[in-house]
């Protein structure tokens, strides 16, 4: 059984990483001229549409686990940036279908091709070790989700794989 002190140290480093990563993203986002969309609500929408274009706002919200209101706000911002278009469904006029524009497709491709800068300081061996460790952690987390809510596990894993399908894997 692993040493409790080592587990606490590792947990502390995970918390620190989350906080530092979040702050670094905010600072980069605030100071970057093109206001990158990566990992933000708008970026998630672009990524989802790059994998399945022509989704309704409600389907986008469900797929991304966002509220319908947040999704509508993000979509409206993306429309203003000419990254997506909105149109009424031809089969159900109550639905609004969201599609990527050409600029939206280019932006999604650019964003998904980026590798986080903090990984560039790691050697190939360290990257292999990190990948193996994160895979093990993710598998443990999937097992926790499955134990707590077996019906949600397959849905959640499918959403994660959908989001990452074209991204790094």
matplotlib code that plots the C-alpha trace (Angstrom):
import matplotlib.pyplot as plt

x = [0.0, 1.4, 2.7, -0.1, 2.4, 3.3, -0.4, -1.0, 2.0, 0.7, -2.8, -1.4, 0.6, -2.6, -4.4, -1.5, -1.4, -5.1, -4.8, -1.6, -2.9, -6.2, -4.3, -1.9, -4.8, -6.5, -3.3, -2.6, -6.2, -6.2, -2.9, -3.2, -4.3, -6.4, -8.2, -7.7, -10.8, -9.2, -10.8, -13.3, -17.1, -16.8, -13.8, -15.8, -18.6, -16.2, -14.7, -18.1, -19.2, -16.0, -16.8, -20.5, -21.6, -25.2, -26.3, -29.2, -28.4, -30.1, -28.0, -24.9, -25.8, -26.5, -23.3, -21.1, -22.9, -23.7, -26.9, -29.1, -28.6, -24.8, -24.8, -27.0, -24.7, -21.6, -23.2, -24.3, -20.7, -19.4, -21.9, -20.6, -17.1, -18.3, -17.2, -20.7, -24.1, -27.6, -30.5, -34.0, -34.4, -36.3, -37.9, -38.7, -39.0, -38.6, -35.0, -32.0, -29.2, -25.7, -23.1, -19.4, -18.5, -15.3, -13.5, -15.0, -13.6, -10.2, -10.2, -11.3, -8.5, -5.9, -7.0, -7.1, -3.6, -2.0, 0.0, 0.1, 3.4, 3.9, 4.5, 7.4, 9.8, 9.4, 11.6, 10.1, 10.6, 8.9, 6.0, 5.6, 5.6, 3.1, 0.8, 1.0, 0.2, -2.6, -4.1, -4.0, -5.6, -8.3, -9.1, -9.5, -11.8, -13.9, -14.2, -15.4, -18.0, -19.1, -19.5, -21.5, -23.6, -23.2, -25.8, -23.7, -20.3, -20.8, -22.4, -19.6, -16.9, -18.5, -18.6, -15.0, -13.9, -16.0, -14.4, -10.9, -11.4, -9.7, -7.6, -4.2, -5.3]
y = [0.0, 3.4, 5.8, 8.2, 11.1, 10.5, 10.3, 13.6, 15.2, 14.0, 15.2, 18.6, 18.7, 17.9, 20.7, 23.1, 22.1, 22.7, 26.2, 27.2, 25.8, 27.7, 31.0, 30.5, 30.0, 33.1, 35.2, 33.9, 34.5, 38.0, 39.0, 37.2, 39.3, 36.7, 35.7, 31.9, 29.9, 26.7, 24.9, 27.8, 27.4, 28.8, 26.5, 23.5, 24.4, 24.8, 21.4, 19.7, 21.2, 20.2, 16.6, 16.7, 19.9, 20.9, 20.3, 22.0, 24.4, 21.9, 19.0, 21.1, 21.9, 18.3, 17.0, 19.6, 19.4, 23.1, 24.9, 25.9, 29.6, 29.4, 27.6, 30.3, 33.0, 31.2, 30.6, 34.2, 35.3, 32.9, 34.2, 37.7, 36.4, 34.7, 31.3, 29.7, 30.3, 29.8, 28.6, 27.2, 23.5, 22.6, 19.6, 21.4, 25.2, 25.3, 24.1, 26.3, 24.4, 25.6, 25.2, 26.1, 28.7, 28.3, 30.5, 28.4, 25.2, 26.8, 28.0, 24.7, 22.9, 25.4, 25.1, 21.3, 21.1, 23.1, 21.3, 22.9, 24.8, 23.3, 19.9, 21.2, 21.1, 17.3, 14.7, 11.8, 9.5, 11.9, 12.3, 8.5, 8.4, 11.2, 9.5, 6.2, 7.8, 9.9, 6.8, 5.0, 7.9, 8.3, 4.6, 4.9, 7.8, 6.0, 3.1, 5.6, 7.0, 3.5, 2.5, 5.7, 5.7, 2.7, 4.1, 7.3, 5.6, 4.6, 8.0, 9.9, 7.8, 8.4, 12.1, 12.2, 10.1, 12.3, 15.5, 14.0, 11.9, 14.4, 16.0, 14.6, 10.9]
z = [0.0, -0.9, 1.8, 3.0, 3.1, -0.6, -1.5, 0.3, -1.5, -4.9, -4.1, -3.2, -6.4, -8.4, -6.7, -7.2, -10.9, -11.3, -9.8, -11.6, -14.9, -14.5, -13.7, -16.5, -19.0, -17.6, -17.9, -21.4, -22.4, -21.0, -22.6, -25.9, -28.8, -30.6, -27.4, -27.9, -27.4, -26.1, -23.2, -22.8, -23.4, -26.9, -27.7, -26.5, -28.8, -31.8, -31.0, -30.6, -34.0, -35.7, -34.7, -35.5, -37.3, -37.5, -33.9, -32.2, -29.4, -27.0, -28.3, -27.9, -24.3, -23.5, -25.3, -23.4, -20.1, -20.2, -19.4, -22.4, -21.4, -21.3, -24.6, -26.2, -24.9, -26.2, -29.6, -29.9, -29.2, -31.8, -34.3, -33.8, -34.4, -37.6, -36.3, -36.4, -38.0, -36.7, -38.7, -38.0, -38.5, -41.6, -39.8, -36.5, -36.6, -32.8, -33.1, -33.9, -35.8, -35.2, -38.0, -38.3, -40.8, -42.8, -40.3, -37.5, -39.1, -39.5, -35.9, -34.5, -36.5, -35.3, -31.6, -31.6, -33.0, -30.2, -27.6, -24.2, -23.7, -20.3, -21.9, -24.0, -21.0, -20.6, -22.3, -24.3, -21.3, -19.0, -21.5, -21.6, -17.8, -17.5, -20.1, -18.3, -14.9, -16.3, -18.0, -14.7, -12.8, -15.5, -15.3, -11.6, -12.0, -14.6, -12.1, -9.4, -11.9, -12.7, -9.1, -8.3, -11.4, -13.8, -16.3, -16.7, -17.3, -20.9, -21.7, -20.0, -21.7, -25.1, -24.5, -23.5, -26.5, -28.8, -27.4, -27.8, -30.9, -33.2, -30.5, -29.8, -30.0]

ax = plt.figure().add_subplot(projection="3d")
ax.plot(x, y, z, "-o")
ax.set_aspect("equal")
plt.show()
